[in-house]
Amino acid sequence: MTPAPSFLDELKRATEHTTAAEDDFRREVAQRIKALESERAFSFRRYNLMRAIAEAVASAESEEIAVAGATAILRARLGWTSDSEARAAVVSRFAPVAQAMFASLAPPPADQGAPPAPPDVVAALAAFERWYAETHPQPFWILFETYMPETPVVDF
């Protein structure tokens, strides 16, 4: 019985090193894919919510009605049928987004010179998201991940 040559030990270490490198890379790719999936889902949730709110705000006659409509849509989309202190905080912090949207859609006053720049709705939404991230363990858009149990289809 002869001992294994030292070059085989070196080649064996190389296989272990490349296997570990591949495993690390696959783990990193899987994490990146998961992060991109979340970003995509959040962007669609953001767009769909804001589109629905924009439709309601566009037809509002006053800022109060716009904010009420926006918060009603927010609550409905989140399935919030009851109040709590935490929910009230979210709704009140979201109100500036609706206010900015209403102001951005309102026609400029005719009696003034150059109209002021419209409020930045995207910046208002980003400020809301930052507040939520600072005060909650998960991003705001996670709230839209509601489990919908399968309901049996009954044919009469």
Number of C-alpha atoms within 10 A of each C-alpha: 3 4 5 8 8 9 9 10 11 11 11 11 12 12 12 12 12 11 12 12 12 12 12 12 12 12 12 12 12 12 12 12 12 12 12 12 12 14 13 12 16 17 13 13 16 15 12 12 15 21 12 14 22 19 13 20 26 16 13 18 11 15 17 15 16 25 26 18 20 29 20 16 17 19 17 11 13 14 12 12 7 8 9 9 8 8 13 12 11 18 18 12 16 22 20 17 26 27 21 21 27 28 20 16 15 16 10 15 10 8 7 8 8 9 11 9 8 15 16 14 19 13 12 19 21 13 16 19 17 14 16 19 13 11 10 10 8 11 15 17 18 12 11 14 10 9 6 6 6 6 6 6 6 5 4 3
